[in-house]
Amino acid sequence: MNPIILRVEDLSFAFEEQGPLVLRNVAFDIPAGQFVAVVGRNGSGKSTLAKMLNGLLTPTSGSVTVGGHSTAASQQELDAVRETVGMVFQNPDNQLVASVVEEDVAFGPENLGVPPAQIRERVEAALQKVGMAGFASRGVATLSGGQKQRVAIAGALAVAPRVLVLDEPTAMLDPNGRAEVMQAVAALQRDGMTVVLITHFMEEVVRADRVIALCEGKIAFDGTPAAFFAEPQKVSDLGLVLPRMVQLSDALRGRGVPLPAGIMTLEDMQTALCDLPLQNQAAQAPAPRPAEGAPLVCMEGVSFSYNAKTSLEQVALEDINFTLPRGAFVGLIGHTGSGKSTLIQHINALLQPTAGRVVVAGVDLAQKHNRKQARALVGLVFQYPEAQLFEETVEKDIAFGPRNMGLGDEEIKQRCAEALATVGLADDYRERSPFALSGGQKRRVAIAGVLAMRPQVLVLDEPAAGLDPASRDAMLNLIQQLHEEGITVVLVSHAMEDISAYCPRVLVLSGGKLHMDGAPREVFARGDDLRALGLQVPDIYALREALAQKGIDLPPADDIQSFAAAVANLCRGCAPCN
């Protein structure tokens, strides 16, 4: 067995003296070279633990030692800890400090006083390890999200650490960016790096050697991914979910489909299904498109450039045309930088087209006097909406929009109460500080502030990003409920599974152009086209593709249960099932 590189003994921590403990009696050892996934609900103590591992925070009681060096000892010891443990945080834009890639990667070793010749060697080696060798002279601002995060990892590697701690490094990335980062991490671990990965993506957890699950600051589980996911009730009690392929395995076995044990990844499932002697049946007709009503939002020939008519002009949207009927629920997808955020800011007149026009509920947003009306019609909730909260109490924050609309006190009070009830928060939240709430509760308050303006259209930019699985499901179910109550919804997301599950219509942007517009079954059936645009397809569609290459045409299926039923139906009658 490899020597212990990280040792945590009876660790407890509180941010304030006599304050509540965020971590309580945490203890574990990590051998050199191990890949450990740390999971748990928002607020369970994961990020606090990560900061303990390289001395950004020090224990209230107990100890953390790294390679034999204590995080709570002398400055010399702490310097040794930070040379041993490299940290990478969630948002790459918050940790990149230089304008050129090689300068950013060199920042750490320069601060450690490494000689210039060694710095160059370290920068080249670090970029090579994360697959960015040809990007040394590139401007950081020109990189995609996944590329930026790989540069951030390279910056940590240039310090020559033995341990890499990553705090939700893929939470803000599109599917391709997420895959890039995880491939880089896997390669580092194969080369002997010790990796501690904090994540809410269970599909990333299955790649680890070990899982540590936290609940209310305590360790609730410590073992292998296979052992963890073999206890569905424990996983659920921790506010987490089983990986999709584990859910599908259970659903298939429950329908009598003979599968080998230990299926946890998409690759495992593809192999297992392609080994089954499935028999083709008559293909089923695709599901009909939902009926559409009168247009509520119209984009006609919309183009937009930042710094238009200057030498710095950057085209962000080009000739966008579509309509959204009243009562629609539309998903908007595209790789990072495809123009999604620019497009949605046109829907409520935060941006004005360089060419073309936007009409909402018959109101032409090109007319300046119409824009205030448009912003009352269209509620826009940005990514990480809790950053939009600023008032002393929840009620004051929710009341901000209605008050700016010139409404009276009684009307504002009524709207605040209605909005709180709609997002599932009790009346006693009114007087609480929004900053004392959990991440999921803060997002509900932010959405309540938009709903209090009674918009006809609700546009949400990655509303579930960074939430634990249970909070994510609760947020998406809330959005579904609002749609059922009559609000037209535009959902921007990098989570293809969520788009497939909730949105009857999908718009695909790439390079500022609208490339696809259709039902999920139509859009996600074009897997090669989507991958060429830097996107991925939901796992169910990837499995259908794998079977189609074997000559098996599976009937349309949009979720795990319907897919399992379709496979079981094809499997009936074959020898292994009898």
Secondary structure in CASP SS format (residue, H / E / C, confidence):
PFRMAT SS
TARGET T0000
AUTHOR 0000-0000-0000
METHOD secondary structure of the structure
MODEL  1
M C 1.00
N C 1.00
P C 1.00
I E 1.00
I E 1.00
L E 1.00
R E 1.00
V E 1.00
E E 1.00
D E 1.00
L E 1.00
S E 1.00
F E 1.00
A E 1.00
F C 1.00
E C 1.00
E C 1.00
Q C 1.00
G C 1.00
P C 1.00
L E 1.00
V E 1.00
L E 1.00
R E 1.00
N E 1.00
V E 1.00
A E 1.00
F E 1.00
D E 1.00
I E 1.00
P E 1.00
A C 1.00
G C 1.00
Q C 1.00
F E 1.00
V E 1.00
A E 1.00
V E 1.00
V E 1.00
G C 1.00
R C 1.00
N C 1.00
G C 1.00
S C 1.00
G C 1.00
K H 1.00
S H 1.00
T H 1.00
L H 1.00
A H 1.00
K H 1.00
M H 1.00
L C 1.00
N C 1.00
G C 1.00
L C 1.00
L C 1.00
T C 1.00
P C 1.00
T C 1.00
S E 1.00
G E 1.00
S E 1.00
V E 1.00
T E 1.00
V E 1.00
G C 1.00
G C 1.00
H E 1.00
S E 1.00
T C 1.00
A C 1.00
A C 1.00
S C 1.00
Q H 1.00
Q H 1.00
E H 1.00
L H 1.00
D H 1.00
A H 1.00
V H 1.00
R H 1.00
E H 1.00
T H 1.00
V E 1.00
G E 1.00
M E 1.00
V E 1.00
F C 1.00
Q C 1.00
N C 1.00
P H 1.00
D H 1.00
N H 1.00
Q C 1.00
L C 1.00
V C 1.00
A C 1.00
S C 1.00
V E 1.00
V H 1.00
E H 1.00
E H 1.00
D H 1.00
V H 1.00
A H 1.00
F H 1.00
G H 1.00
P H 1.00
E H 1.00
N H 1.00
L C 1.00
G C 1.00
V C 1.00
P C 1.00
P H 1.00
A H 1.00
Q H 1.00
I H 1.00
R H 1.00
E H 1.00
R H 1.00
V H 1.00
E H 1.00
A H 1.00
A H 1.00
L H 1.00
Q H 1.00
K H 1.00
V C 1.00
G C 1.00
M C 1.00
A H 1.00
G H 1.00
F H 1.00
A C 1.00
S C 1.00
R C 1.00
G E 1.00
V H 1.00
A H 1.00
T H 1.00
L C 1.00
S C 1.00
G H 1.00
G H 1.00
Q H 1.00
K H 1.00
Q H 1.00
R H 1.00
V H 1.00
A H 1.00
I H 1.00
A H 1.00
G H 1.00
A H 1.00
L H 1.00
A C 1.00
V C 1.00
A C 1.00
P C 1.00
R C 1.00
V E 1.00
L E 1.00
V E 1.00
L E 1.00
D E 1.00
E C 1.00
P C 1.00
T C 1.00
A C 1.00
M C 1.00
L C 1.00
D C 1.00
P H 1.00
N H 1.00
G H 1.00
R H 1.00
A H 1.00
E H 1.00
V H 1.00
M H 1.00
Q H 1.00
A H 1.00
V H 1.00
A H 1.00
A H 1.00
L H 1.00
Q H 1.00
R H 1.00
D C 1.00
G C 1.00
M C 1.00
T E 1.00
V E 1.00
V E 1.00
L E 1.00
I E 1.00
T C 1.00
H C 1.00
F C 1.00
M H 1.00
E H 1.00
E H 1.00
V H 1.00
V C 1.00
R C 1.00
A C 1.00
D C 1.00
R E 1.00
V E 1.00
I E 1.00
A E 1.00
L E 1.00
C E 1.00
E C 1.00
G C 1.00
K E 1.00
I E 1.00
A E 1.00
F E 1.00
D E 1.00
G E 1.00
T C 1.00
P H 1.00
A H 1.00
A H 1.00
F H 1.00
F H 1.00
A C 1.00
E C 1.00
P H 1.00
Q H 1.00
K H 1.00
V H 1.00
S H 1.00
D H 1.00
L C 1.00
G C 1.00
L C 1.00
V C 1.00
L C 1.00
P C 1.00
R H 1.00
M H 1.00
V H 1.00
Q H 1.00
L H 1.00
S H 1.00
D H 1.00
A H 1.00
L H 1.00
R H 1.00
G H 1.00
R C 1.00
G C 1.00
V C 1.00
P C 1.00
L C 1.00
P C 1.00
A C 1.00
G C 1.00
I C 1.00
M C 1.00
T C 1.00
L H 1.00
E H 1.00
D H 1.00
M H 1.00
Q H 1.00
T H 1.00
A H 1.00
L H 1.00
C H 1.00
D C 1.00
L C 1.00
P C 1.00
L C 1.00
Q C 1.00
N C 1.00
Q C 1.00
A C 1.00
A C 1.00
Q C 1.00
A C 1.00
P C 1.00
A C 1.00
P C 1.00
R C 1.00
P C 1.00
A C 1.00
E C 1.00
G C 1.00
A C 1.00
P E 1.00
L E 1.00
V E 1.00
C E 1.00
M E 1.00
E E 1.00
G E 1.00
V E 1.00
S E 1.00
F E 1.00
S E 1.00
Y E 1.00
N C 1.00
A C 1.00
K C 1.00
T C 1.00
S C 1.00
L C 1.00
E C 1.00
Q E 1.00
V E 1.00
A E 1.00
L E 1.00
E E 1.00
D E 1.00
I E 1.00
N E 1.00
F E 1.00
T E 1.00
L E 1.00
P E 1.00
R C 1.00
G C 1.00
A C 1.00
F E 1.00
V E 1.00
G E 1.00
L E 1.00
I E 1.00
G C 1.00
H C 1.00
T C 1.00
G C 1.00
S C 1.00
G C 1.00
K H 1.00
S H 1.00
T H 1.00
L H 1.00
I H 1.00
Q H 1.00
H H 1.00
I H 1.00
N C 1.00
A C 1.00
L C 1.00
L C 1.00
Q C 1.00
P C 1.00
T C 1.00
A E 1.00
G E 1.00
R E 1.00
V E 1.00
V E 1.00
V E 1.00
A C 1.00
G C 1.00
V E 1.00
D E 1.00
L C 1.00
A C 1.00
Q C 1.00
K H 1.00
H H 1.00
N H 1.00
R H 1.00
K H 1.00
Q H 1.00
A H 1.00
R H 1.00
A H 1.00
L H 1.00
V E 1.00
G E 1.00
L E 1.00
V E 1.00
F C 1.00
Q C 1.00
Y C 1.00
P H 1.00
E H 1.00
A H 1.00
Q H 1.00
L C 1.00
F C 1.00
E C 1.00
E C 1.00
T C 1.00
V H 1.00
E H 1.00
K H 1.00
D H 1.00
I H 1.00
A H 1.00
F H 1.00
G H 1.00
P H 1.00
R H 1.00
N H 1.00
M C 1.00
G C 1.00
L C 1.00
G C 1.00
D H 1.00
E H 1.00
E H 1.00
I H 1.00
K H 1.00
Q H 1.00
R H 1.00
C H 1.00
A H 1.00
E H 1.00
A H 1.00
L H 1.00
A H 1.00
T H 1.00
V C 1.00
G C 1.00
L C 1.00
A C 1.00
D H 1.00
D H 1.00
Y H 1.00
R C 1.00
E C 1.00
R C 1.00
S C 1.00
P H 1.00
F H 1.00
A H 1.00
L C 1.00
S C 1.00
G H 1.00
G H 1.00
Q H 1.00
K H 1.00
R H 1.00
R H 1.00
V H 1.00
A H 1.00
I H 1.00
A H 1.00
G H 1.00
V H 1.00
L H 1.00
A C 1.00
M C 1.00
R C 1.00
P C 1.00
Q C 1.00
V E 1.00
L E 1.00
V E 1.00
L E 1.00
D E 1.00
E C 1.00
P C 1.00
A C 1.00
A C 1.00
G C 1.00
L C 1.00
D C 1.00
P H 1.00
A H 1.00
S H 1.00
R H 1.00
D H 1.00
A H 1.00
M H 1.00
L H 1.00
N H 1.00
L H 1.00
I H 1.00
Q H 1.00
Q H 1.00
L H 1.00
H H 1.00
E H 1.00
E C 1.00
G C 1.00
I C 1.00
T E 1.00
V E 1.00
V E 1.00
L E 1.00
V E 1.00
S C 1.00
H C 1.00
A C 1.00
M H 1.00
E H 1.00
D H 1.00
I H 1.00
S H 1.00
A H 1.00
Y H 1.00
C C 1.00
P C 1.00
R E 1.00
V E 1.00
L E 1.00
V E 1.00
L E 1.00
S E 1.00
G C 1.00
G C 1.00
K E 1.00
L E 1.00
H E 1.00
M E 1.00
D E 1.00
G E 1.00
A C 1.00
P H 1.00
R H 1.00
E H 1.00
V H 1.00
F H 1.00
A C 1.00
R C 1.00
G H 1.00
D H 1.00
D H 1.00
L H 1.00
R H 1.00
A H 1.00
L C 1.00
G C 1.00
L C 1.00
Q C 1.00
V C 1.00
P C 1.00
D H 1.00
I H 1.00
Y H 1.00
A H 1.00
L H 1.00
R H 1.00
E H 1.00
A H 1.00
L H 1.00
A H 1.00
Q H 1.00
K C 1.00
G C 1.00
I C 1.00
D C 1.00
L C 1.00
P C 1.00
P C 1.00
A C 1.00
D C 1.00
D C 1.00
I H 1.00
Q H 1.00
S H 1.00
F H 1.00
A H 1.00
A H 1.00
A H 1.00
V H 1.00
A H 1.00
N H 1.00
L H 1.00
C H 1.00
R C 1.00
G C 1.00
C C 1.00
A H 1.00
P H 1.00
C H 1.00
N C 1.00
END
